[in-house]
Amino acid sequence: MADDPVPRKRLSWLSRVLLALSVLASVAVAVIVAFVGYLFVSGYSGGNDPTSVAPLAFPVAIIFFAIAGLPAILICAGLWVAYGVSVRRRR
């Protein structure tokens, strides 16, 4: 039983699911990185206005990237690796 290969149909289905999840995770990472970039740019555009909240944009960007960005990048990388392995096993 342990020597039985996984059926091609199941691997094909798994590869498609992993590809879809990988693409969605890549889009999520792109959105997070774009938002962090926007926060950094808004931190520079505060000017000399003492009521501006622009100085808060830098720490918020760093915290947001640490809490949401890094885990999303790790999940995205893991999904792409899993997709590559499933495609290689299918061949």
Biopython code that builds the backbone (N, CA, C, O; Angstrom):
import numpy as np
from Bio.PDB.StructureBuilder import StructureBuilder

atoms = [
    (1, "MET", "N", (0.806, -1.204, 0.000)),
    (1, "MET", "CA", (0.000, 0.000, 0.000)),
    (1, "MET", "C", (0.847, 1.265, 0.000)),
    (1, "MET", "O", (0.498, 2.260, -0.635)),
    (2, "ALA", "N", (1.962, 1.216, 0.718)),
    (2, "ALA", "CA", (2.799, 2.399, 0.807)),
    (2, "ALA", "C", (3.482, 2.696, -0.523)),
    (2, "ALA", "O", (3.887, 3.830, -0.780)),
    (3, "ASP", "N", (3.608, 1.671, -1.372)),
    (3, "ASP", "CA", (4.266, 1.877, -2.658)),
    (3, "ASP", "C", (3.327, 2.397, -3.731)),
    (3, "ASP", "O", (3.779, 2.754, -4.819)),
    (4, "ASP", "N", (2.039, 2.449, -3.454)),
    (4, "ASP", "CA", (1.080, 2.921, -4.444)),
    (4, "ASP", "C", (1.273, 4.406, -4.691)),
    (4, "ASP", "O", (1.244, 5.199, -3.749)),
    (5, "PRO", "N", (1.470, 4.793, -5.940)),
    (5, "PRO", "CA", (1.593, 6.229, -6.226)),
    (5, "PRO", "C", (0.233, 6.919, -6.092)),
    (5, "PRO", "O", (-0.822, 6.306, -6.250)),
    (6, "VAL", "N", (0.301, 8.174, -5.804)),
    (6, "VAL", "CA", (-0.926, 8.964, -5.710)),
    (6, "VAL", "C", (-1.524, 9.069, -7.114)),
    (6, "VAL", "O", (-0.803, 9.365, -8.067)),
    (7, "PRO", "N", (-2.812, 8.835, -7.251)),
    (7, "PRO", "CA", (-3.423, 8.902, -8.581)),
    (7, "PRO", "C", (-3.225, 10.263, -9.247)),
    (7, "PRO", "O", (-3.238, 11.307, -8.595)),
    (8, "ARG", "N", (-3.045, 10.216, -10.546)),
    (8, "ARG", "CA", (-2.799, 11.453, -11.302)),
    (8, "ARG", "C", (-3.954, 12.445, -11.195)),
    (8, "ARG", "O", (-3.742, 13.658, -11.178)),
    (9, "LYS", "N", (-5.169, 11.924, -11.124)),
    (9, "LYS", "CA", (-6.320, 12.820, -11.066)),
    (9, "LYS", "C", (-6.293, 13.653, -9.787)),
    (9, "LYS", "O", (-6.589, 14.848, -9.813)),
    (10, "ARG", "N", (-5.937, 13.021, -8.671)),
    (10, "ARG", "CA", (-5.868, 13.764, -7.415)),
    (10, "ARG", "C", (-4.730, 14.771, -7.431)),
    (10, "ARG", "O", (-4.878, 15.885, -6.928)),
    (11, "LEU", "N", (-3.597, 14.388, -8.004)),
    (11, "LEU", "CA", (-2.479, 15.327, -8.095)),
    (11, "LEU", "C", (-2.798, 16.481, -9.029)),
    (11, "LEU", "O", (-2.384, 17.612, -8.774)),
    (12, "SER", "N", (-3.515, 16.220, -10.089)),
    (12, "SER", "CA", (-3.909, 17.271, -11.002)),
    (12, "SER", "C", (-4.835, 18.264, -10.304)),
    (12, "SER", "O", (-4.684, 19.477, -10.446)),
    (13, "TRP", "N", (-5.786, 17.735, -9.554)),
    (13, "TRP", "CA", (-6.704, 18.591, -8.810)),
    (13, "TRP", "C", (-5.949, 19.404, -7.752)),
    (13, "TRP", "O", (-6.201, 20.597, -7.582)),
    (14, "LEU", "N", (-5.024, 18.751, -7.046)),
    (14, "LEU", "CA", (-4.231, 19.436, -6.029)),
    (14, "LEU", "C", (-3.374, 20.528, -6.652)),
    (14, "LEU", "O", (-3.241, 21.610, -6.079)),
    (15, "SER", "N", (-2.794, 20.263, -7.808)),
    (15, "SER", "CA", (-1.965, 21.269, -8.476)),
    (15, "SER", "C", (-2.783, 22.491, -8.867)),
    (15, "SER", "O", (-2.322, 23.623, -8.720)),
    (16, "ARG", "N", (-3.986, 22.267, -9.361)),
    (16, "ARG", "CA", (-4.841, 23.400, -9.736)),
    (16, "ARG", "C", (-5.229, 24.238, -8.521)),
    (16, "ARG", "O", (-5.229, 25.467, -8.581)),
    (17, "VAL", "N", (-5.556, 23.575, -7.432)),
    (17, "VAL", "CA", (-5.922, 24.295, -6.204)),
    (17, "VAL", "C", (-4.725, 25.082, -5.676)),
    (17, "VAL", "O", (-4.862, 26.239, -5.279)),
    (18, "LEU", "N", (-3.553, 24.448, -5.675)),
    (18, "LEU", "CA", (-2.353, 25.144, -5.203)),
    (18, "LEU", "C", (-1.989, 26.317, -6.101)),
    (18, "LEU", "O", (-1.526, 27.348, -5.613)),
    (19, "LEU", "N", (-2.190, 26.174, -7.399)),
    (19, "LEU", "CA", (-1.919, 27.292, -8.310)),
    (19, "LEU", "C", (-2.853, 28.459, -8.024)),
    (19, "LEU", "O", (-2.416, 29.609, -7.979)),
    (20, "ALA", "N", (-4.134, 28.171, -7.831)),
    (20, "ALA", "CA", (-5.096, 29.237, -7.538)),
    (20, "ALA", "C", (-4.753, 29.933, -6.222)),
    (20, "ALA", "O", (-4.789, 31.161, -6.141)),
    (21, "LEU", "N", (-4.423, 29.160, -5.202)),
    (21, "LEU", "CA", (-4.069, 29.757, -3.916)),
    (21, "LEU", "C", (-2.772, 30.551, -4.010)),
    (21, "LEU", "O", (-2.633, 31.594, -3.371)),
    (22, "SER", "N", (-1.833, 30.067, -4.796)),
    (22, "SER", "CA", (-0.564, 30.783, -4.961)),
    (22, "SER", "C", (-0.767, 32.127, -5.648)),
    (22, "SER", "O", (-0.164, 33.127, -5.258)),
    (23, "VAL", "N", (-1.603, 32.148, -6.652)),
    (23, "VAL", "CA", (-1.879, 33.409, -7.354)),
    (23, "VAL", "C", (-2.592, 34.389, -6.421)),
    (23, "VAL", "O", (-2.262, 35.574, -6.394)),
    (24, "LEU", "N", (-3.565, 33.895, -5.660)),
    (24, "LEU", "CA", (-4.261, 34.774, -4.708)),
    (24, "LEU", "C", (-3.317, 35.302, -3.638)),
    (24, "LEU", "O", (-3.397, 36.470, -3.259)),
    (25, "ALA", "N", (-2.433, 34.456, -3.155)),
    (25, "ALA", "CA", (-1.463, 34.903, -2.153)),
    (25, "ALA", "C", (-0.500, 35.927, -2.744)),
    (25, "ALA", "O", (-0.106, 36.870, -2.057)),
    (26, "SER", "N", (-0.120, 35.758, -3.994)),
    (26, "SER", "CA", (0.769, 36.725, -4.644)),
    (26, "SER", "C", (0.087, 38.077, -4.803)),
    (26, "SER", "O", (0.718, 39.118, -4.621)),
    (27, "VAL", "N", (-1.184, 38.065, -5.137)),
    (27, "VAL", "CA", (-1.933, 39.319, -5.240)),
    (27, "VAL", "C", (-2.036, 39.985, -3.867)),
    (27, "VAL", "O", (-1.905, 41.204, -3.752)),
    (28, "ALA", "N", (-2.268, 39.189, -2.837)),
    (28, "ALA", "CA", (-2.355, 39.748, -1.481)),
    (28, "ALA", "C", (-1.030, 40.373, -1.057)),
    (28, "ALA", "O", (-1.018, 41.441, -0.445)),
    (29, "VAL", "N", (0.074, 39.724, -1.372)),
    (29, "VAL", "CA", (1.390, 40.280, -1.039)),
    (29, "VAL", "C", (1.628, 41.573, -1.814)),
    (29, "VAL", "O", (2.170, 42.532, -1.264)),
    (30, "ALA", "N", (1.234, 41.607, -3.063)),
    (30, "ALA", "CA", (1.406, 42.831, -3.854)),
    (30, "ALA", "C", (0.598, 43.984, -3.267)),
    (30, "ALA", "O", (1.079, 45.117, -3.230)),
    (31, "VAL", "N", (-0.618, 43.711, -2.809)),
    (31, "VAL", "CA", (-1.457, 44.748, -2.208)),
    (31, "VAL", "C", (-0.833, 45.241, -0.905)),
    (31, "VAL", "O", (-0.808, 46.444, -0.645)),
    (32, "ILE", "N", (-0.334, 44.327, -0.095)),
    (32, "ILE", "CA", (0.275, 44.716, 1.184)),
    (32, "ILE", "C", (1.521, 45.559, 0.944)),
    (32, "ILE", "O", (1.712, 46.583, 1.600)),
    (33, "VAL", "N", (2.361, 45.142, 0.021)),
    (33, "VAL", "CA", (3.587, 45.897, -0.267)),
    (33, "VAL", "C", (3.246, 47.270, -0.846)),
    (33, "VAL", "O", (3.909, 48.255, -0.517)),
    (34, "ALA", "N", (2.239, 47.352, -1.689)),
    (34, "ALA", "CA", (1.827, 48.648, -2.238)),
    (34, "ALA", "C", (1.303, 49.564, -1.130)),
    (34, "ALA", "O", (1.585, 50.762, -1.131)),
    (35, "PHE", "N", (0.543, 49.006, -0.186)),
    (35, "PHE", "CA", (0.020, 49.824, 0.906)),
    (35, "PHE", "C", (1.143, 50.309, 1.819)),
    (35, "PHE", "O", (1.123, 51.453, 2.274)),
    (36, "VAL", "N", (2.117, 49.448, 2.088)),
    (36, "VAL", "CA", (3.266, 49.867, 2.898)),
    (36, "VAL", "C", (4.048, 50.956, 2.175)),
    (36, "VAL", "O", (4.503, 51.914, 2.800)),
    (37, "GLY", "N", (4.206, 50.815, 0.867)),
    (37, "GLY", "CA", (4.864, 51.871, 0.089)),
    (37, "GLY", "C", (4.099, 53.174, 0.136)),
    (37, "GLY", "O", (4.693, 54.248, 0.228)),
    (38, "TYR", "N", (2.771, 53.083, 0.072)),
    (38, "TYR", "CA", (1.941, 54.280, 0.173)),
    (38, "TYR", "C", (2.125, 54.955, 1.535)),
    (38, "TYR", "O", (2.197, 56.181, 1.619)),
    (39, "LEU", "N", (2.200, 54.153, 2.599)),
    (39, "LEU", "CA", (2.402, 54.730, 3.923)),
    (39, "LEU", "C", (3.755, 55.423, 4.027)),
    (39, "LEU", "O", (3.859, 56.488, 4.635)),
    (40, "PHE", "N", (4.801, 54.826, 3.435)),
    (40, "PHE", "CA", (6.107, 55.475, 3.461)),
    (40, "PHE", "C", (6.083, 56.788, 2.687)),
    (40, "PHE", "O", (6.652, 57.783, 3.137)),
    (41, "VAL", "N", (5.434, 56.798, 1.538)),
    (41, "VAL", "CA", (5.350, 58.031, 0.747)),
    (41, "VAL", "C", (4.558, 59.089, 1.507)),
    (41, "VAL", "O", (4.933, 60.261, 1.502)),
    (42, "SER", "N", (3.479, 58.694, 2.154)),
    (42, "SER", "CA", (2.692, 59.673, 2.906)),
    (42, "SER", "C", (3.454, 60.179, 4.120)),
    (42, "SER", "O", (3.179, 61.276, 4.606)),
    (43, "GLY", "N", (4.402, 59.404, 4.613)),
    (43, "GLY", "CA", (5.242, 59.884, 5.701)),
    (43, "GLY", "C", (6.157, 61.007, 5.274)),
    (43, "GLY", "O", (6.501, 61.866, 6.086)),
    (44, "TYR", "N", (6.556, 61.020, 4.027)),
    (44, "TYR", "CA", (7.411, 62.082, 3.512)),
    (44, "TYR", "C", (6.629, 63.333, 3.127)),
    (44, "TYR", "O", (7.203, 64.419, 3.049)),
    (45, "SER", "N", (5.340, 63.194, 2.889)),
    (45, "SER", "CA", (4.594, 64.329, 2.359)),
    (45, "SER", "C", (3.866, 65.126, 3.438)),
    (45, "SER", "O", (2.888, 65.809, 3.137)),
    (46, "GLY", "N", (4.309, 65.055, 4.655)),
    (46, "GLY", "CA", (3.641, 65.755, 5.744)),
    (46, "GLY", "C", (3.890, 67.254, 5.750)),
    (46, "GLY", "O", (3.031, 68.022, 6.184)),
    (47, "GLY", "N", (5.033, 67.672, 5.284)),
    (47, "GLY", "CA", (5.351, 69.094, 5.269)),
    (47, "GLY", "C", (5.628, 69.618, 6.671)),
    (47, "GLY", "O", (6.036, 68.864, 7.555)),
    (48, "ASN", "N", (5.406, 70.900, 6.867)),
    (48, "ASN", "CA", (5.666, 71.532, 8.162)),
    (48, "ASN", "C", (4.393, 71.732, 8.972)),
    (48, "ASN", "O", (4.411, 72.472, 9.956)),
    (49, "ASP", "N", (3.320, 71.114, 8.602)),
    (49, "ASP", "CA", (2.053, 71.252, 9.312)),
    (49, "ASP", "C", (2.143, 70.522, 10.655)),
    (49, "ASP", "O", (2.348, 69.309, 10.686)),
    (50, "PRO", "N", (1.989, 71.259, 11.773)),
    (50, "PRO", "CA", (2.112, 70.605, 13.081)),
    (50, "PRO", "C", (0.943, 69.668, 13.402)),
    (50, "PRO", "O", (1.054, 68.846, 14.312)),
    (51, "THR", "N", (-0.154, 69.771, 12.689)),
    (51, "THR", "CA", (-1.294, 68.887, 12.953)),
    (51, "THR", "C", (-1.295, 67.663, 12.049)),
    (51, "THR", "O", (-2.234, 66.867, 12.081)),
    (52, "SER", "N", (-0.259, 67.510, 11.251)),
    (52, "SER", "CA", (-0.191, 66.393, 10.317)),
    (52, "SER", "C", (0.108, 65.088, 11.059)),
    (52, "SER", "O", (0.853, 65.067, 12.038)),
    (53, "VAL", "N", (-0.480, 64.026, 10.577)),
    (53, "VAL", "CA", (-0.218, 62.709, 11.155)),
    (53, "VAL", "C", (0.810, 61.937, 10.331)),
    (53, "VAL", "O", (0.981, 60.733, 10.520)),
    (54, "ALA", "N", (1.488, 62.621, 9.429)),
    (54, "ALA", "CA", (2.454, 61.972, 8.557)),
    (54, "ALA", "C", (3.600, 61.296, 9.322)),
    (54, "ALA", "O", (4.040, 60.228, 8.894)),
    (55, "PRO", "N", (4.105, 61.852, 10.419)),
    (55, "PRO", "CA", (5.178, 61.139, 11.126)),
    (55, "PRO", "C", (4.742, 59.769, 11.669)),
    (55, "PRO", "O", (5.582, 58.907, 11.924)),
    (56, "LEU", "N", (3.455, 59.578, 11.841)),
    (56, "LEU", "CA", (2.984, 58.275, 12.312)),
    (56, "LEU", "C", (2.966, 57.224, 11.197)),
    (56, "LEU", "O", (2.838, 56.030, 11.468)),
    (57, "ALA", "N", (3.091, 57.661, 9.973)),
    (57, "ALA", "CA", (3.010, 56.730, 8.854)),
    (57, "ALA", "C", (4.189, 55.762, 8.822)),
    (57, "ALA", "O", (4.022, 54.607, 8.433)),
    (58, "PHE", "N", (5.367, 56.208, 9.221)),
    (58, "PHE", "CA", (6.529, 55.316, 9.214)),
    (58, "PHE", "C", (6.383, 54.153, 10.196)),
    (58, "PHE", "O", (6.539, 53.000, 9.793)),
    (59, "PRO", "N", (6.087, 54.423, 11.478)),
    (59, "PRO", "CA", (5.933, 53.285, 12.388)),
    (59, "PRO", "C", (4.753, 52.391, 12.025)),
    (59, "PRO", "O", (4.822, 51.174, 12.194)),
    (60, "VAL", "N", (3.675, 52.984, 11.528)),
    (60, "VAL", "CA", (2.522, 52.180, 11.126)),
    (60, "VAL", "C", (2.907, 51.282, 9.953)),
    (60, "VAL", "O", (2.501, 50.120, 9.908)),
    (61, "ALA", "N", (3.677, 51.797, 9.015)),
    (61, "ALA", "CA", (4.110, 50.999, 7.866)),
    (61, "ALA", "C", (4.983, 49.836, 8.309)),
    (61, "ALA", "O", (4.823, 48.715, 7.824)),
    (62, "ILE", "N", (5.901, 50.095, 9.222)),
    (62, "ILE", "CA", (6.788, 49.031, 9.701)),
    (62, "ILE", "C", (6.005, 47.975, 10.466)),
    (62, "ILE", "O", (6.222, 46.779, 10.271)),
    (63, "ILE", "N", (5.105, 48.403, 11.328)),
    (63, "ILE", "CA", (4.292, 47.461, 12.101)),
    (63, "ILE", "C", (3.385, 46.656, 11.181)),
    (63, "ILE", "O", (3.251, 45.443, 11.347)),
    (64, "PHE", "N", (2.762, 47.320, 10.214)),
    (64, "PHE", "CA", (1.877, 46.620, 9.283)),
    (64, "PHE", "C", (2.641, 45.601, 8.458)),
    (64, "PHE", "O", (2.158, 44.496, 8.211)),
    (65, "PHE", "N", (3.843, 45.984, 8.035)),
    (65, "PHE", "CA", (4.647, 45.039, 7.249)),
    (65, "PHE", "C", (5.079, 43.853, 8.106)),
    (65, "PHE", "O", (5.098, 42.718, 7.630)),
    (66, "ALA", "N", (5.425, 44.110, 9.366)),
    (66, "ALA", "CA", (5.852, 43.018, 10.243)),
    (66, "ALA", "C", (4.700, 42.081, 10.592)),
    (66, "ALA", "O", (4.889, 40.867, 10.665)),
    (67, "ILE", "N", (3.516, 42.633, 10.807)),
    (67, "ILE", "CA", (2.384, 41.810, 11.228)),
    (67, "ILE", "C", (1.686, 41.142, 10.050)),
    (67, "ILE", "O", (1.296, 39.979, 10.150)),
    (68, "ALA", "N", (1.523, 41.843, 8.953)),
    (68, "ALA", "CA", (0.776, 41.288, 7.818)),
    (68, "ALA", "C", (1.670, 40.900, 6.647)),
    (68, "ALA", "O", (1.414, 39.895, 5.984)),
    (69, "GLY", "N", (2.696, 41.664, 6.389)),
    (69, "GLY", "CA", (3.509, 41.440, 5.202)),
    (69, "GLY", "C", (4.394, 40.211, 5.266)),
    (69, "GLY", "O", (4.388, 39.392, 4.347)),
    (70, "LEU", "N", (5.153, 40.074, 6.339)),
    (70, "LEU", "CA", (6.067, 38.936, 6.425)),
    (70, "LEU", "C", (5.343, 37.589, 6.462)),
    (70, "LEU", "O", (5.748, 36.676, 5.743)),
    (71, "PRO", "N", (4.290, 37.423, 7.268)),
    (71, "PRO", "CA", (3.571, 36.140, 7.200)),
    (71, "PRO", "C", (2.958, 35.875, 5.822)),
    (71, "PRO", "O", (2.943, 34.736, 5.355)),
    (72, "ALA", "N", (2.459, 36.914, 5.184)),
    (72, "ALA", "CA", (1.881, 36.732, 3.847)),
    (72, "ALA", "C", (2.947, 36.316, 2.848)),
    (72, "ALA", "O", (2.686, 35.483, 1.980)),
    (73, "ILE", "N", (4.132, 36.875, 2.953)),
    (73, "ILE", "CA", (5.231, 36.496, 2.064)),
    (73, "ILE", "C", (5.636, 35.049, 2.305)),
    (73, "ILE", "O", (5.882, 34.311, 1.351)),
    (74, "LEU", "N", (5.710, 34.633, 3.556)),
    (74, "LEU", "CA", (6.066, 33.251, 3.869)),
    (74, "LEU", "C", (5.011, 32.267, 3.370)),
    (74, "LEU", "O", (5.349, 31.213, 2.833)),
    (75, "ILE", "N", (3.745, 32.606, 3.545)),
    (75, "ILE", "CA", (2.664, 31.744, 3.060)),
    (75, "ILE", "C", (2.709, 31.660, 1.532)),
    (75, "ILE", "O", (2.550, 30.581, 0.962)),
    (76, "CYS", "N", (2.920, 32.781, 0.886)),
    (76, "CYS", "CA", (2.991, 32.813, -0.578)),
    (76, "CYS", "C", (4.149, 31.947, -1.072)),
    (76, "CYS", "O", (3.983, 31.172, -2.013)),
    (77, "ALA", "N", (5.304, 32.072, -0.450)),
    (77, "ALA", "CA", (6.458, 31.268, -0.862)),
    (77, "ALA", "C", (6.189, 29.785, -0.643)),
    (77, "ALA", "O", (6.532, 28.958, -1.488)),
    (78, "GLY", "N", (5.579, 29.447, 0.483)),
    (78, "GLY", "CA", (5.258, 28.051, 0.755)),
    (78, "GLY", "C", (4.282, 27.469, -0.252)),
    (78, "GLY", "O", (4.426, 26.322, -0.675)),
    (79, "LEU", "N", (3.297, 28.254, -0.632)),
    (79, "LEU", "CA", (2.335, 27.782, -1.629)),
    (79, "LEU", "C", (2.991, 27.569, -2.987)),
    (79, "LEU", "O", (2.694, 26.585, -3.665)),
    (80, "TRP", "N", (3.879, 28.477, -3.398)),
    (80, "TRP", "CA", (4.549, 28.299, -4.681)),
    (80, "TRP", "C", (5.467, 27.081, -4.662)),
    (80, "TRP", "O", (5.574, 26.368, -5.660)),
    (81, "VAL", "N", (6.131, 26.839, -3.527)),
    (81, "VAL", "CA", (6.980, 25.650, -3.417)),
    (81, "VAL", "C", (6.121, 24.387, -3.485)),
    (81, "VAL", "O", (6.475, 23.430, -4.173)),
    (82, "ALA", "N", (5.001, 24.384, -2.776)),
    (82, "ALA", "CA", (4.107, 23.226, -2.801)),
    (82, "ALA", "C", (3.561, 22.990, -4.208)),
    (82, "ALA", "O", (3.438, 21.845, -4.643)),
    (83, "TYR", "N", (3.237, 24.055, -4.910)),
    (83, "TYR", "CA", (2.763, 23.909, -6.289)),
    (83, "TYR", "C", (3.853, 23.300, -7.167)),
    (83, "TYR", "O", (3.580, 22.407, -7.969)),
    (84, "GLY", "N", (5.076, 23.776, -7.019)),
    (84, "GLY", "CA", (6.183, 23.227, -7.808)),
    (84, "GLY", "C", (6.429, 21.753, -7.527)),
    (84, "GLY", "O", (6.705, 20.975, -8.441)),
    (85, "VAL", "N", (6.327, 21.375, -6.263)),
    (85, "VAL", "CA", (6.504, 19.963, -5.905)),
    (85, "VAL", "C", (5.377, 19.106, -6.478)),
    (85, "VAL", "O", (5.621, 18.005, -6.971)),
    (86, "SER", "N", (4.148, 19.610, -6.412)),
    (86, "SER", "CA", (3.020, 18.823, -6.928)),
    (86, "SER", "C", (3.110, 18.656, -8.438)),
    (86, "SER", "O", (2.749, 17.605, -8.968)),
    (87, "VAL", "N", (3.586, 19.684, -9.135)),
    (87, "VAL", "CA", (3.739, 19.568, -10.589)),
    (87, "VAL", "C", (4.851, 18.575, -10.918)),
    (87, "VAL", "O", (4.722, 17.785, -11.854)),
    (88, "ARG", "N", (5.938, 18.613, -10.153)),
    (88, "ARG", "CA", (7.048, 17.711, -10.395)),
    (88, "ARG", "C", (6.643, 16.256, -10.122)),
    (88, "ARG", "O", (7.062, 15.351, -10.843)),
    (89, "ARG", "N", (5.841, 16.035, -9.095)),
    (89, "ARG", "CA", (5.406, 14.674, -8.779)),
    (89, "ARG", "C", (4.400, 14.148, -9.809)),
    (89, "ARG", "O", (4.304, 12.943, -10.041)),
    (90, "ARG", "N", (3.667, 15.058, -10.410)),
    (90, "ARG", "CA", (2.668, 14.653, -11.396)),
    (90, "ARG", "C", (3.325, 14.144, -12.671)),
    (90, "ARG", "O", (2.758, 13.294, -13.358)),
    (91, "ARG", "N", (4.503, 14.644, -12.995)),
    (91, "ARG", "CA", (5.195, 14.259, -14.243)),
    (91, "ARG", "C", (5.853, 12.954, -14.124)),
    (91, "ARG", "O", (6.474, 12.487, -15.078)),
]
sb = StructureBuilder()
sb.init_structure("model")
sb.init_model(0)
sb.init_chain("A")
sb.init_seg("    ")
for serial, (resi, resn, name, xyz) in enumerate(atoms, 1):
    if name == "N":
        sb.init_residue(resn, " ", resi, " ")
    sb.init_atom(name, np.array(xyz, "f"), 0.0, 1.0, " ", f" {name:<3s}", serial, name[0])
structure = sb.get_structure()
